[in-house]
């Protein structure tokens, strides 16, 4: 455990002085913010300006706030300046989300909300200054303890950042599409198994049809990933390495994204992490009951996304390669685990049997249809994105069998109740486990990329098996001390850069950043307003004709899914929304296009309705000859321009037609 006494061992004088400086900064912050509001400055811009004004005040007094135990002042060199700026920016991004949440979701007045936002981020400023800008000597922070403190701070910050922003950005099209899954609850779907729909249905049934409710499942799945990754790393190495694994799960791009955006990848990664944990316990730890856990996790994973089945051949390969594990081939436990997984997967099999095996065909033979496409460069780019350059270097270092210095092994491996020979064997087997369970799935995607497209999110989960090894190599005991220090600093730079980028992007998405306008066709900000405008058009048509129009999005699924969700924002009661939003919004298949599950939810006879509103992002989609051959009485094409801060961020077109 972390030595709490060491963490809190900060002079009382520092706490008192920091409080006084903080109060001065609060008065400055609050006053300037409200003055700017009185001049009609938007809250997002006003809070940034007032924050930096208060930060200048705090900075001018910060050396007085923190003194060493001997009473002397800290030296403010370049490292302290940079650390102070980083802590300030992290606090800014967190408080921006807090402010937006209080104003937009909780409907607070901006003048009062800023006080809570300031208070909510004061802890970030204090802890960041106390432990990373002006750390006290003698806190007992040896290298392992320092990483534990850093991991605790990073994970807590990232949890808070996700939580305050979770319900603020508009849903991306995929999230809205899976929300529509939940409105047509089933035991299977064309393009994915049903787990994502079940989770969204459970959350929205409890919390309502909000962005927060749609995404809270992803947040909880990330917690599951963090727990399993921590425990697996602790079993293989030690607690300090396990804390570094938590940092990786918190800041590596794929894992950050799956904990914020609700797609099938969120439950998939949670089940993948659980499967790896139990397989490691079964194969390396020789725990018989762990096979049951592996079976349950892989079964739930198959209900999430089919790619988790890649862990089955990886398990077989490990059993064949690892001599000490081969005895499991003659024991019932692995086969019972497979049976448990298949029983859990049975609903999807039943759905496919009743729908001409549509999902299996869609995810299997259909992937090989079409022209050849060499996507290996894309695959390499994915690896670079998900692992970062520092992570790739670490993986290479972990794979190369050069670092076998005795002192490094002794430092990293648990030796309790083991002889050194057993420890070395356990390390070799754990390393073999990580390599097989990450590189075999990667090999599959490598071969696939030689002739077909590899999707961006496919390769993300496979790096879970490498997380313990990467964590163990984040502080390498290399013979060249300068190289080891450079390697550690590279990881620190990667971690800090990732956190700042995530915070800046979320702040930009929700509150904007002064002097940085949104680009045109920035669809992240369009759907809510588009839903309101189309709902107003629909109400006008219905009021004039007495007939409920059918709204058709003229693309595969994005427009229809977003309109079905955001027509909830028209201020109508839930029962009316359920009729209009879900039952009267569909997609392009009615006019010969591809629309995934919408062709199951809305048969082609729906095209016979007397009034249909076509909505498209491209003007050409409403003018093509194929469309004209299927409709009659097409009305005038109207344009909807979505603006933010007076600048257009999206253009959409609609027309009323008769089928």
Secondary structure, 3 states (H helix, E strand, C coil): CCCHHHHCCCCHHHHHHHHHHHHHHHHHHHHHHHHHHHCCCCHHHHHHHHHHHHHHHHHHHHHHHCECCCCCECCCCHHHHHHHHHHHHHHHHHHHHHHHHHHHHCCCCHHHHHHHHHHHHHHHHHHHHHHHHCCCCCCCCCHHHHHHHHHHHHHHHHHHHHHHHCCCCCCCHHHHHHHHHHHCCCCCCCCCCCHHHHHHHHHHHHHCCCHHHHHHHHHHHHHHHHHHHHHHHHHHCCHHHHHHHHHHHHHCHHHHHHCCCCCHHHHHHHHHHHHHHHHHHHHCCCCCCHHHHHHHHHHHHHCCCHHHHHHHHHHHHHHHHCHHHHHHHHCCHHHHHHHHHHHHHHHHHHHHHHCCCHHHHHHCHHHHCCCCCCCHHHHHHHHHHHHHHHHHHHHHHHHCCCCCCHHHHHHHCCCCCCCHHHHHHHHHHHHHHHHHHHHHHHHHHHHHHCCCCCCCCCCCHHHHHHHHHHHHCCCCCCCCHHHHHHHHHHHHHHHHHHHHHHHHHHHHHHCCECCECCCCCCHHHCHHHHHHHHHHHHHHHHHHHCCCCEEEECCCCHHHHHHHHHHHHHCCCHHHHHHHHHCCEECHHHHCCCCCCHHHHCCHHHHHCCCEEEEECCHHHHCCHHHHCCCECCCCCEEEEEEECCEEEEEEEEEEEEC
